[in-house]
Amino acid sequence: MIKILIFLLILPIMIASSGCGLLYTNVTRPHSRDFNNTPIGSKKCTISAHKIQVPIMPLARSRVSAEWNTERINETAQKAGIKKIYYTELKTQEFLIGTYRRQTIIIYGD
């Protein structure tokens, strides 16, 4: 009983510190942290990927999921006029504990 109580007290702290929410999450992270002399670039474009997960049975760990992407990185960068990619970031938005996830790759370059 005490272990369950301690777990229930620590759980919100673990969830809050991970940057993920139960109802909605919106986090942007770089793909790399090695930015030594990396130029910012004058152009930017994005690519989105979507994912939906639905539990097969309540309280079961098995889920049915569907996932789709909008475009490829090189094609999107070329359409935006980017010839040299300097760095990318990944923006993740989730709703309802990951039932729906949208990830956007943000590309920076010239």
Secondary structure as UniProt FT lines:
FT   HELIX           2..17
FT   TURN            18..19
FT   STRAND          24..30
FT   TURN            36..37
FT   STRAND          43..55
FT   TURN            58..59
FT   STRAND          63..69
FT   HELIX           73..79
FT   TURN            80..81
FT   STRAND          85..95
FT   TURN            96..99
FT   STRAND          100..109
//
